[in-house]
Amino acid sequence: QVQLVESGGGLVQAGGSLRLSCAASGRTFSNYAMGWFRQAPGKEREFVAAMSWSGINTAYKDSVKGRFTISRDNAKNTGYLQMNSLKAEDTAVYYCAAGLKVVGSVGGYDYWGQGTQVTVSS
C-alpha cells in the first residue's frame, strides 16, 4: 500500500501561483510513477500531469503545458505540482496518484490521495 497526502491548495487570484505537494508513505514511493489529476464540480476527474519513477518521462494535459510543472524528490518521498499563471478554469480538487506507468487515465493508478482544493478567482 502507498498512502498519499496532498497539501498546498488554496485560494489564489488569476495569474497567481500555487505549489501542491504529495507526501507518500508505505511502500517505496520511488518504485511508482506519479500522476496529478483534478476534478471540478459536476465534471469527471481529468488527467493533469504525470512523471515516471525516475523523473525522466513526463506528460501533461495540453491546457497546462508551459504553466504547470511536475517534479518529485524520491529521497523525501514527495511529489510536487508547480502551477503558474493560474486561470479560473483551473479551479478543482487536485489529486495525486501512484501507479506503475506514466498514463493519462484514472484507471492506470492504484493509489490516490484525498485531494486538495484549488480555487482561482477571476
C-alpha positions in Angstrom: 0.0 0.0 0.0 1.0 3.6 -0.7 -0.6 6.4 1.3 -0.7 9.8 -0.3 -1.5 13.1 1.3 -1.8 16.3 -0.8 -1.3 19.8 0.5 -0.7 23.3 -0.7 -4.1 24.1 -2.2 -5.9 27.3 -1.5 -7.5 30.4 -3.0 -5.5 32.5 -5.4 -6.2 35.2 -7.9 -6.0 34.6 -11.6 -2.4 34.8 -12.8 -1.1 33.7 -9.5 0.8 30.5 -8.5 0.5 27.6 -6.1 2.7 24.6 -5.4 1.0 21.4 -4.5 2.8 18.7 -2.6 2.1 15.0 -2.3 3.6 13.2 0.6 3.9 9.4 0.3 4.3 6.7 2.9 4.1 3.0 3.0 5.7 1.2 0.0 8.7 2.8 -1.7 7.4 5.8 -3.5 10.4 5.7 -5.9 9.0 2.5 -7.4 5.9 4.2 -8.8 5.0 6.7 -11.4 3.2 9.7 -10.1 0.2 11.4 -11.5 -1.8 14.6 -10.8 -5.5 14.7 -11.6 -8.2 17.2 -10.9 -12.0 17.2 -10.6 -14.2 20.3 -11.0 -17.8 20.3 -9.7 -20.1 18.3 -11.9 -17.2 17.1 -14.1 -15.2 13.9 -14.4 -11.8 13.6 -12.9 -9.2 14.5 -15.5 -5.5 14.0 -16.1 -3.2 16.9 -15.4 0.4 15.7 -15.4 2.4 12.6 -14.7 6.1 11.6 -14.1 7.9 8.3 -14.2 9.6 6.9 -11.2 12.9 8.2 -12.4 11.7 11.6 -13.2 12.9 11.2 -16.8 9.5 10.9 -18.5 6.7 13.4 -18.1 3.3 14.0 -19.6 1.0 17.0 -19.4 -2.6 17.9 -20.3 -2.4 20.3 -23.3 -4.1 23.2 -21.5 -1.5 23.2 -18.6 1.7 22.8 -20.7 4.0 25.7 -20.1 2.2 26.7 -16.9 2.4 23.6 -14.7 5.5 21.6 -13.8 5.5 18.2 -12.2 8.5 17.1 -10.1 9.4 14.7 -7.4 12.0 14.1 -4.7 12.3 10.4 -4.1 14.6 10.9 -1.2 11.8 12.8 0.6 9.0 10.6 -0.8 7.3 13.7 -2.1 5.9 14.8 -5.4 5.1 18.3 -6.5 3.0 20.2 -8.9 4.0 23.8 -9.5 1.2 25.8 -11.0 1.8 29.2 -12.5 -0.4 31.6 -14.5 -3.4 30.1 -12.9 -6.8 30.6 -14.6 -10.3 30.3 -13.3 -10.8 27.1 -15.2 -8.0 25.5 -13.2 -10.4 25.6 -10.2 -10.9 22.0 -9.0 -9.9 19.5 -6.3 -6.5 18.2 -7.2 -5.5 14.6 -6.5 -2.1 12.9 -6.6 -1.9 9.2 -7.6 0.7 6.5 -7.8 0.9 3.7 -10.4 3.2 1.5 -12.4 3.3 3.6 -15.6 3.0 7.1 -16.8 -0.5 7.1 -18.2 -3.2 9.7 -18.6 -6.1 7.6 -17.4 -7.7 7.4 -13.9 -7.7 3.6 -14.2 -3.9 3.5 -14.6 -3.2 4.4 -11.0 -3.6 2.2 -7.9 -3.3 4.6 -5.1 -4.9 8.0 -4.5 -4.8 10.8 -2.1 -7.8 12.6 -0.6 -7.3 15.7 -2.7 -6.7 19.4 -2.1 -8.9 22.3 -3.2 -7.6 24.9 -5.6 -9.8 27.9 -6.2 -8.7 30.6 -8.7 -10.7 33.8 -8.6 -11.1 35.8 -11.8 
